[in-house]
Amino acid sequence: MSVPVRRFDAVIVGGGGAGLRAALQLSEAGLKTAVLSKVFPTRSHTVAAQGGISASLGNVQEDRWDWHMYDTVKGSDWLGDQDAIEFMCRKAPEAVIELEHFGMPFDRLENGKIYQRPFGGHMANFGKTPVQRACAVADRTGHAMLHTLYQRNVRANTQFFVEWMALDLIRDADGDVVGVTALEMETGEISVLHAKAVLFATGGAGRIFSASTNAFINTGDGLGMTIRAGIPLEDMEFWQFHPTGVAGAGVLITEGVRGEGGILLNCNGERFMERYAPNAKDLASRDVVSRAMAVEIYEGRGCGKNKDHVLLKLDHLGPEIINQRLPGIREIAIKFAGVDPIKEPIPVVPTCHYQMGGIPTNYKGEVVAPKGDNPEDRVNGFYAAGECACASVHGANRLGTNSLLDLVVFGKSAGESMIEFIRSERPTHKPLPENAADYSLSRIARLENQTNGEEVADVRTAMQQVVQRHAGVFRTQEVLEEGVKQIKAVAERVKRTQIKDKSQVWNTARIEALEMDNLIEAAQATMVSAAARKECRGAHTVYDYEHPADHPEFPLGRNDQEWMKHTLWYSEGNRLDYKPVNLKPLTVESIPPKVRTF
């Protein structure tokens, strides 16, 4: 079967914040750029980011980029690469001012400067006191960013393929990336998009969990395609649980609520975070707050008839602040929790929120993989940015508001790297391999011909239950190892999924089956990587290895001797490899590991 081929200088998979920022860089440089997106770009999951974007502008109080860097390294529990963290924190003020010049409608202070709110984990003077660093557009910052970047791309003539799903990465005999195969959802037609360079900005894989703040489109497509192309995934054991998802619904309630003065209460009406983090209190890092909430619930101090949540109180802020700074949150609370936060508290519970791991990249946005003695050999023509990428600026735990920063800084950096690569190393297209589309066509053919298989929805539910039960907020070695066995069994079931609808036009059953191929890779990477990491670090807390903060060897259970390294998971044989954490920043002194205090 012949497959139509479309040619571009650059192909970007994913139309969220990172994809749009990279596309803008490429289109404005005069390169022919295509963006593939499963949904209309302004409906990408970036739209759900509420609280803000961090930058040391110092508009409210004194701030410095190296303080921001210190917070990010500390937040990452010393698993973040310090070269990439320095790059991001240095670039942050410039990135935010650039967005402002693009027309992003930031909230303002009386003097006309961009408003900045406090946020969990962001401190002044190397962790001494909280600082106001989050630049916000009320509680709809991601929404405003998406619209701003989309409009700039329309102006720059970026070509959008809306409601298209990328299927597989195309690599030639040299291992270079030369394009992707893709499915047009409306017609069911398969195409090859031939490119000089490809960027993945496909977002996270939060739908591997049954309770998630992630959109239904967050199925780890970039991760699945990368793995199937023989490139490993990095640090997939680290998943951030956001402390405040609406109980029962999973919809996100931004940390900005606590930044504006909201407080968490248990069933006794006690402000319990004062016990767990006496300095930062309700604005401690997300992993700390999530675990504190989980402990309160496990120990019987949860609220409601099932004692399965805690309360987020903000009525004391008054209607004016709530309506001005948190209008979207009020709307969400009324719609999804049935409470008006002006009058009563919101029921909240820790919910899977963000993937710290992903496709291994450097701070230039280039995808890297081990080759010979080099743990970070560049994969020619392949780039990644945003949540699907692991630069690694978030390490074992991401600080709030660093995700939107990550999108624009590394989206732009990847765009610049692609321009340089196309102009200096690949001015013409490398030829496509003869069998460029065969693998994708065989995947489609299996679904067409499969009989007596299982329903995709049943297998997906089984996968989500395994990951939720075995890789949640609290982990034990036994629970993790059992999870590895169970997820392997689910992976075998994925090979036999069937779809009853064989039509071409808008066949959502086929799309869900193809997404399932991606989800299971992310789920296996998570379970296998987590079971192997025998320590507590950031979001990965394993009960067996917990120790007090003053333990002489393993404070808070962290084992720097053995485990200060990045995990690399390969699908082939469920194999693990490791590479060192980069503790050397670009220009400043390294920040040495120490015990995290709150």
Steps between C-alpha positions, in 0.01 A plus 500: 500500500640835403487764769491875418815690599498864611831688528596763760815652642379426853218287639377561854280243670280671759335843495532596868727764654834335410396403146359845424805681640737285291280538190502877539881502509519287183226676303637846577840379372330429166495120528203299375356367826216254568331451839301180555247506780235251613280793608471864397822661637323726752342185652841343574559409865711815560156665526457335841806667658353748742740648752771683308843498339807554719762766430725699730371839377506642853187712438361456852811433707870444432568182300793343310531224239754310715247486787250354251768253388568396861127437559474293182807285585374452857146429377642237259660332806834530320398284206463798264785578257650827619611619154139481372362654822739796478407546131125502581516732804731748323269510198181534706469882524573539127243228414224666705569848360496349150153353570390841627618656172309231308187631670448262793262685737684462833339633819655832602618674814395859574825623337418316176760223542407129472331370819684214677351266762670269754517133406602175666876445529601844363722679752730801529862498613568127442198355674460751786157664447215465246522727195239619247627357170199362311381729217131433454197569284243458782467119525504441124869552419540196270182596314632850433840364392349256249283764337790747484738249339237361262418849369870575444533174304202587279674830426825315418320260258567180691310215332269314738377143458215503750351170617792299371672235709867416451555122496871422474840661467687428175875431540733412213785247489734751674252534788419861394142622531348596163128537574186348653200301386164649591129425492244759395220429746218627280578280198706216651767567237867427585766747379876533527628841607854523370715750693855626545435512876222373729399635841280313750296722727229247577452565873490249781349156549288572810217278374696192612350580844130463577495828703666777298474874438608430140281533193381184321740582214805460731578148394878520474504483118848651471632253758352199321638608161845566651514162670387316187783676314754343740570812711471464881282699742658681795390516868149367443464399867447864598139614480378807676178477691339841522380551856171655397286315245121526559405189699326248271545705181880547481465852354795722595477769768809714454766548764432869432205463741748434781729768352216750551454383860283183483565240775459123534296361791434147633171379655595660835524841329879487560746673265711183483777619261653693793602160644665370178664817365529759779664764273323465165173359648235475225753620243747212541602303188228290341645162598513612866140635505362193314660258746385707799142487367530125435624446860208704644252290297673165580508582871125571511500883501344524153169679440160394363303188579775275359778711655674487160594866439609822674361853465645803322365811671504836322178671615710715740660670195168675431286510180700781341837313497333173394310659210800705386790257541329158497183523286566173314558314827166617634335379179675158524406461870132576427491270192705203617477506880159664544638760744542876473845579647379849603279319755658157570827304450581282196550121553844409356720193467852433351459420129753394232601820328838514327763274349853602599664240274468456125709508180865572592613840370768760575429869563516567125192279453703231314396140572795301638552127554795286616737389225837333575664689787284810453186496722359800308560449129278726285231333286532699176185681392304422819395755765258509793364767735239545771357229725587212264871596521742449789767772485510429818402825672242344731702202625300308758243772567389804298444839662163654418508760215821351361298297247378801299853636519640169374261517198605840376872485587563155352244545221701802385837332565395189299374726218836680487689167499281373214562815293876463547488125417290548186715786369843359578462118506187408304417763237332230284271210594663166567323230295219307667562128562307272258294359785431838667129434563501119528513479879209740548297322231561165672371645831183620325464165318519309832206699633308444177550125511499423874216277616419343840708771668424716803329838503744791517303665783528189722877473449546873557305483828711203614821694422379812685405299807841328513692830471272681747528223761868422456665833411299756700603758763624233742693204372648187661752267339255211512219704342734624225626151413147365488414793269782399260353149468148630449592764242689238295182292493300804383762569229438152361126576487566822301642290215156337459269801523225514242268764357154423366468820297706460179384821331739771383324825584558629853559154640563585866528130590805469273654818647455369856659167407801680349525719813496185711822386327662819632347490848621149575862596419480791745336279764767230469780760508349644820454171683834341408701821567325556836553144626873526423563832683559391861493835679270797574555804280254778417171354378631142534444411865540132584393410854778238535776759462358787706732652762494815713663823373795460739594147382881500453499310167152527347325820616126474419585170326704654217803294397738724306782243491305249295209686351604846391454393140238511226306186412479399131231245407501302176192314381708221351530246782365755755863596549640777722816702461623809688689821433651759737322816618672814370597690816704758307313821408598710196664798676446490876611275786331162535229478768613208719242249627356557845196393697177663385344712777159660486 
